[in-house]
Amino acid sequence: MKRVLKQNGYFITQQVGGKNCIELKEVGLKIIEKYEDFPKLRFYDVDAIIYYLKTVPWQIPDFSVDKYYNSLKKVHNKIQERGFIDIKEHRFMIFARK
């Protein structure tokens, strides 16, 4: 990133977290602002979870309904008890300057 950024150019990104912002300081970028959040992703039925996992293949790379049937059944039962299930996400946003 540092190589292609113009002098005084800005780098702005919002990504799925890994709690690893500190490395940017080590490559010569000045962190102007950074935000981190753990929003909830709420599902009201197991079909929505299946759809989500099929459209976001990097979440569980080997996902299939057959392979994860027992786990999906447990999640389905929890949703039946509570009416929903909340999954914690991890997001961060960085504003940096060269």
C-alpha positions as a printed NumPy array, in Angstrom:
array([[  0.   ,   0.   ,   0.   ],
       [  2.764,   2.43 ,   0.898],
       [  4.441,   1.901,  -2.487],
       [  1.385,   2.91 ,  -4.569],
       [  0.032,   5.683,  -2.335],
       [  0.876,   9.255,  -3.433],
       [  2.594,  11.576,  -0.958],
       [ -0.076,  12.828,   1.494],
       [ -2.463,  10.302,  -0.07 ],
       [ -5.037,   8.577,   2.156],
       [ -5.75 ,   4.912,   2.702],
       [ -9.253,   4.136,   4.033],
       [-10.505,   0.613,   4.553],
       [-13.251,  -1.235,   6.397],
       [-12.594,  -4.931,   6.839],
       [-13.552,  -8.012,   8.72 ],
       [-11.404,  -7.952,  11.829],
       [ -8.472,  -9.928,  12.961],
       [ -7.386,  -7.46 ,  15.659],
       [ -4.275,  -6.695,  13.671],
       [ -4.092,  -2.963,  12.952],
       [ -0.719,  -2.435,  14.603],
       [  1.252,  -3.724,  11.589],
       [  0.323,  -0.629,   9.549],
       [  2.417,   1.567,  11.842],
       [  5.412,  -0.671,  11.152],
       [  5.284,  -0.068,   7.359],
       [  5.437,   3.723,   7.67 ],
       [  1.788,   4.751,   7.596],
       [  0.472,   7.159,  10.203],
       [ -2.819,   5.975,  11.696],
       [ -5.148,   8.983,  11.762],
       [ -8.228,   7.218,  13.094],
       [ -9.266,   3.64 ,  13.725],
       [-12.511,   2.11 ,  14.857],
       [-13.388,  -1.364,  15.981],
       [-16.818,  -2.799,  16.582],
       [-18.473,  -6.112,  17.351],
       [-21.956,  -5.781,  15.84 ],
       [-24.528,  -8.552,  16.103],
       [-25.725, -10.499,  13.119],
       [-29.214, -11.743,  13.987],
       [-30.828, -14.766,  12.361],
       [-34.49 , -15.695,  12.77 ],
       [-34.338, -19.07 ,  11.031],
       [-31.78 , -21.666,  10.035],
       [-32.552, -21.194,   6.329],
       [-31.138, -17.67 ,   6.556],
       [-27.957, -19.067,   8.122],
       [-27.632, -21.614,   5.317],
       [-28.115, -18.879,   2.71 ],
       [-25.545, -16.679,   4.46 ],
       [-22.951, -19.454,   4.637],
       [-23.442, -20.297,   0.969],
       [-23.044, -16.658,  -0.108],
       [-20.059, -15.975,   2.176],
       [-17.91 , -19.046,   1.423],
       [-14.849, -17.799,   3.315],
       [-16.774, -17.97 ,   6.612],
       [-16.79 , -21.787,   6.626],
       [-14.933, -22.887,   3.46 ],
       [-16.106, -26.507,   3.552],
       [-19.733, -25.71 ,   4.424],
       [-22.517, -27.941,   3.187],
       [-25.884, -28.7  ,   4.738],
       [-25.114, -32.421,   4.798],
       [-21.736, -31.98 ,   6.471],
       [-23.057, -29.583,   9.129],
       [-26.551, -31.019,   9.515],
       [-26.2  , -31.851,  13.23 ],
       [-24.824, -28.387,  14.054],
       [-27.561, -26.728,  12.008],
       [-30.155, -28.78 ,  13.867],
       [-28.777, -27.52 ,  17.22 ],
       [-28.876, -23.931,  15.971],
       [-32.43 , -24.489,  14.71 ],
       [-33.481, -25.699,  18.166],
       [-31.94 , -22.601,  19.809],
       [-33.806, -20.364,  17.37 ],
       [-37.042, -22.204,  18.158],
       [-36.509, -21.557,  21.886],
       [-35.536, -17.852,  21.649],
       [-36.984, -16.784,  18.319],
       [-33.546, -15.782,  16.996],
       [-29.814, -16.279,  17.41 ],
       [-27.21 , -13.503,  17.557],
       [-23.763, -14.034,  16.088],
       [-20.983, -11.598,  16.982],
       [-19.12 , -10.075,  14.035],
       [-15.791,  -8.251,  14.125],
       [-15.234,  -5.145,  12.003],
       [-12.597,  -2.459,  11.912],
       [-12.014,   0.679,   9.889],
       [ -8.662,   2.406,   9.414],
       [ -7.803,   5.885,   8.151],
       [ -4.068,   6.133,   7.455],
       [ -1.803,   8.626,   5.736],
       [  1.577,   8.265,   4.074]])
